[in-house]
Amino acid sequence: MTCKLDILNLIRCKYDIISGNKNQKYFTIPASPATGILYITQNSPDFISGHLRVRGRNNGRYPYKYLEMIDTVFGKEENTIEVCSYKIKEYYDTNCFTVDIKSATNPDLVADGQTLSSIPSNSFSRWRCDPPYNITTAKSMYGTDLQAPLKLVQAGARVCKIGSLMFLLLGPKNHQMCPPGTKRIGWMALTVVPNNEVRSLHVFYKYADVLN
């Protein structure tokens, strides 16, 4: 099964159209309230790219205005599962269902985000995940090995409904593998100041129930 998708149908904010060479058009989207520009091209309507500049937070928390950018560009989704959640509810107004392997962070569920075995399939309408992206952080903060991005996405796709968006924030890497039933529809570079750290946001779309 294949998935044909026009990502403009998923955008919930205003965008501009810029003409390029050879009749190419760029649909440009402000990454508000973060600083940056996202874009979709006329000849690749099923993929969104771009660059954001954000200010970092410490202790495993999302950068400032990162979550607000997702809500602005793609719309807010109340039925969201947050994996590797850390203490997200302490600094962001959200009713998401939180999952973390570390009980001290007080998640709704203490579990391995690579399996989510106790959660029924097709339970959520959006998935977000911010796993440790180097072995030092994984060992020092969680006492675990690095989690496999593919396993995280696969588990997330299972517990999400068809039509769900999935957001995976990693370090400076290009993760292209998708489990069956999902499509990778976006990659965005994040420059995190003041340390000029580079991170990458991978966006997936679930178009069918995950196959075993």
N, C-alpha and C positions, 0 to 999 in steps of 0.2 A: 504494500500500500504506500502510495506517495502522498505528499501534502503540497498543494499549491496555495500560496498565501500572499496576500497583499498587506504588508505590515501597516500601511497607512490606515487600514481599517481598525488597527489596534491603538492608534495614537489618539490621546484624549486632550491634546492641547493644540494651539495654533501652530502652523508651520508656513514657511515661505518657499517659493519656487524660484530657483536660479537656473538660468540657461547656461549650458556648457558648450563644449565643442561637438560638432557633428550631431546636432539636434539632441544631445544629451541633456537631461534635466535632473537637477538635484533638489530634493525636498528636504529643506534644512529646518531643524527643530532645536530651539534653545533648550539647553539642559537645565532649565530653571528649577529651583532657585540656586543650583550650583552654577559654576562658571564653565561654559563650554558649549559646543555645538555637536548635535547628532545629525546624521543624514541618511537618506535612502535615495538610491539612484533609480532612474526610469528603467534602465535595463536589468536591474536586480531588485525588484520590488519586494522580494522576500527576505531581505537582509538589511539590518540597521547597524551603522558604524558610528564612530565619533570619538571625541576626546573630552574629558572633564578635568577640571582642576578643583580639588577639594582640600579642606584642612583636616588633618588627621586627629583622631582621638586615641587615647592609650587604652591598655588593658583589654584588647580584643573587641573593642567597640567599633561600630561603623563610622566612617568619616562623616564630618558635618555635612548636612544637606544631601547626602547620598540617598537616603530613604525618601526624603521629600521630593527629590528629582524623579524617582521611580513613580511615586504617587501622582506627580504633576503630569509627566509624559504619558504614562500608561493607565492612569486612573487608580484610585484607591480601591483596594479589595479587602473587605473585612474578614472574609473566610480564608485567612492566610496561615500557613504553617511556617514557622521560623526555626530552621535547623542550625545547630551550633549557635544557639541564641545568645549565649552569655547572659548579660543582664539588660537586655534591650528595653524592657518595660520601665527601667529606671531613668532612661533618658529620651524615650520616644513614646508618643501617645499612640498606643496600638492595643488592639484586643486580640492580636494574633496568638495562635497556639504555639507555645515554645517547647523546643526539644533540645536538650543538652546532655552530654555524657557526664558532666560534672554536677553533682547534686547541690554543691554549695552555691550555685548560681540560681537556685530555686526555680527551675523550669516547670512547666506543666507536666512534662514527662521526662524522666531520666532514661535515656536510651541512646543506642548507637545510631547515628544518622545514616549509616550505610545500610541499615536493614529496616528500621521502623516497624519491626515485626508485629507489634501490638496494635498498630493502627489499621483500620479497615481500608480497603482500596476505595478510590474515588471519593475521598472524604473532603478534600479541600479544593479551593479555586485558584490558589496561588502558592508558590513555594519560593522561599528565600533561604540562602545558605551562605555563611561566611566562615569556612573552616580555617584552622591554622594552615598557613601556606609554606611553612618551613619546619624542619624537624626540631629545631631549637625551641620554637614557640609551642609546638605540640607537646614536647616533653616537659617544658617548664610550666605551662599553664594548665595542661590537662593530664600529664603523665601517660600519654598515649603515643602511638606511632602516627605518622601522617595518614589521614583518611584518603581513600582513592576517589578522585572526582567522579569517575564513571559510576562507581557504586552509590555515591551520594545522589547523583542525578537519577539513576535507575530506581532507587528507593523513593525519591521524591515524586517521580512520574507515576509510580504505582498508587500512591496515596492521593494524587490529584485527579480531578475530573478532566474529561476531554474539554479542550479549549482553554486550559490553564496556562498562564505564563510562569516561567521558572527563572529565577535570577541567582546565578552562582558567582560570587566574588572570590577571585583567586589572586595569587601573586602574579608576577610578570611572565605569564605563560599563555600559550594558545591551545586551549583544550577543545578539540574538534569532535571527539567521539560522542555519539548519542546512543542511548538504548533504543530498541524498537518502539515505535509509537511516538517518538519525539523528534523534533526538528530544531536544529540550531539556527536561530534567526537573528543573532546579534553578537557583536564583540565590540567593546568600548574600552579604551585606555583611560586609566585614571592616574593623574599626577597628584600625589599626596604631598602637600607642603606642611611644615617647613623643611622636611628632610629630603624632599625630591624623590620619594619612594614611588615606584610604579606598580600599579595593580591593574587587574583586568576583570571586566564584567562580562560574563557569558550569559546570553539570554536564550532560553529554549521555549518551545511551544509543544504542548501535548495535543496531538491530533487523533490518537487512537489509544485504546487500552494496551498496556504493555504486554508484549508477548514473551513467553518463557523460552 
